[in-house]
Amino acid sequence: IYLIFGWLIRSRLNLEKIYEEKWEKIKEIRTFKMGDGVLLQSIGKWFHTDLYSKQQIQALVVANVIGLYKTSAWKTLDNTYVQLTPPLLLQVFGAMLENEARLFEIGKLHYDMLHTSQDPANYDPTSQWPTTFSDL
């Protein structure tokens, strides 16, 4: 009975380690995708979504809200510039928010699918993520 009990404990610890490693991979993919650009469909341009770029966009949104922002040239991921008007700025900000929400939903979906998988050791967390700039 001790051998069976020991085997069950080792199996459970091994399963927890698998879950932890796969969950870290899911979070790694999600974090990468969060910083790998967002496509603004209305103009067909990809915008930077690294932390610094997101902070700049957020600051411009605040400036826009208080009436200090007009329009600026903004570099996109294809190294071209667009005139970032106040309405376009808000579209970019909205796209960033939607993208992050979607990425967290997909991460949660992967977490749930991992924990219900018949074979967690071979669970592949790389599917179902949206296309980002590096995928092109």
Stockholm file with secondary structure:
# STOCKHOLM 1.0

chainA/1-136         IYLIFGWLIRSRLNLEKIYEEKWEKIKEIRTFKMGDGVLLQSIGKWFHTDLYSKQQIQALVVANVIGLYKTSAWKTLDNTYVQLTPPLLLQVFGAMLENEARLFEIGKLHYDMLHTSQDPANYDPTSQWPTTFSDL
#=GR chainA/1-136 SS CHHHHHHHHHHHHHHHHHHHHHHHHHHHHHHHHHTSCEEETTTTEEECCSHHHHHHHHHHHHHHHTTCCCCEEEECTTSCEEEECHHHHHHHHHHHHHHHHHHHHHHHHHHHHHHHCSCGGGCCTTSSCCCCGGGC
#=GC SS_cons         CHHHHHHHHHHHHHHHHHHHHHHHHHHHHHHHHHTSCEEETTTTEEECCSHHHHHHHHHHHHHHHTTCCCCEEEECTTSCEEEECHHHHHHHHHHHHHHHHHHHHHHHHHHHHHHHCSCGGGCCTTSSCCCCGGGC
//
